[in-house]
Amino acid sequence: MIDLRRKKREDLGFGSLGSGITVYDRNQRENGDFKKVAHISSYRLIQYYCSVSEEAKKKIEDFANNENPSISATQPEKVFKIEASKEPIKADIELIISEDNPLSNQVKKITGNPYSMIEFDDIYFNGAKFIKHIKTGLIFRYYGKNQLSTH
């Protein structure tokens, strides 16, 4: 017997709604619109709203890693604030951040500068966010305590 309830393969769409890229599935409806399945922030970080197939996950991650569309046809500014790196990034220093030991305090001890968009560049590679100190070229990768079990 054929299970007609089996979910159709996702038909993903990607659109800018002002704060990154919204990813939606054209094969699912929710409140009269296509179902939103994920969001890619302007810093290329992905938040999933529901489970998706491995194939869909790969498409979403590939988009976050490689694309940089304009906001709209009449707004040529790019959606993503940071460029995706094509080469693997090796951190010079890895930091564990917490409320009592925030990123800004830790990088200030090492570089003399607290974290700011003036002193550091953001770099993105395969879903990971790094910061690079502009003056010294040091690259930092940082983790929250809740991320340690996955790295």
N, C-alpha and C positions, 0 to 999 in steps of 0.2 A: 504494500500500500504506500502511496506517495503522501508525504507530509506536506500539505499545502500551506501550513503555517510557517514553514521554514523561511527564515529571513532572506530577502533578496540581497545580493551583493551590494555594497555601498556604491553610490554614485556621488562622489564628493565634489563639492563646489567650494571655492575660496573667494572671499569677498572682504573688502575693507569697510568697516563701519566706524572708523575714527580712532580706534585704539589698538591697532594691530590687524590681524587677519582672523575673521570668523570662518570656521570650517563647518559646512553643513552637508547633510545627506539628502539628496533629491528623492531618494526612495522612501523616506520616512517623513511623516507630517506630525507637527506638534503645534497646537493652537492656531491652525490654519496656515502655517508657514513650514518651510523645510526645517527639519530637526537640526539644531546646532549640536555638533558632536565634539568640537574642540575649539580652542582659541590659541593663536600664536601671538604673543605679546610683541610690542615694538622692539623688544630686546631679544626676540626669537626664542622665547621660552614657551613651551607648549603646556597647556592645561586641557586635559580631557574631561568632558562632561559625562561621558558614558563609555562603555566598552565598545571597541571597534575591532574589526578583523586585523590580523597581522599585515595583510596587504594594504589596508587603509592606513594603518599606523605608519607603514613605510612611506606611503605617499605624503602623509602629513609631515613626517620628519624630513623627507627630501625637500619639500617645499620650504620648510623652516631653514634648512641648511643651505639651499641654493638659490632661491628666488629673492627678488626685491622689487615688487611691483610699485607703480605709482599709486598714490592715494585714490585718484580717479582720473578720468579723461581730461578734466579741466583743472586738476590739481597735480602737477608733475612731481611734487615732492615725494620722496620714497617713504614707504610704510615703515620699514625697519630702520631703527636709529643706528644700528651697527652692522657692518659688513660681515658676512660669513667668511670664515677662513677656509681655504681649500686644502691647506696642509695641516697635519696634526700639530697640536700645540702642546709643548712640554712646559709645565710650570716650573719656575725656579724655586718657588716657595709655595707650600700648601698650608692653609690655615683652617683651624676649626673655630667657628664664630659662635657666640652665645650672647645673651643679654648682658651678662657681666663682663664679657670680653668681645666687644663688637669689632667689626672689620676696620672701621676708621681708626680705633685705638691701636690695633695691631700693625697696620701698615705705617702709621705715624712713627711707631717705635723703630721700624726698619728703615724708612725712607726720610723721615723728618716731616712728611706731609700727611695730613689726614686724607681719607678718601674723598675726592671731589671730581667733578667732571672736568675741572681745569687741570688738575694734576695727573689724572689717570684716563686711559682709553679703555673702553669695554671691548672685549673680543669674544666671539662666539664660535664654538666648534662642536658639532654633533650633540647639541643639547646642553653643553656645559658652558658656563660663563666664567670668563677670566677677566682680570684687570691688568693693565700694563702701566707701570709708572713711567711717565713720559721722560723725565730727566735721566733716570738710571737704566731704563729698558727692562727692569725686573718684571717678570710675569708672575702673578699670584693666582692660584686657584683656591677657592674657599668653599667650605662645607658647613652647613648647620649641623648641630648635634644629631638631628633626626635623619640626616642623610648618611651618616657613617656606616650604617648597616648595609647599604647598597654599594659602597665603594671600597 
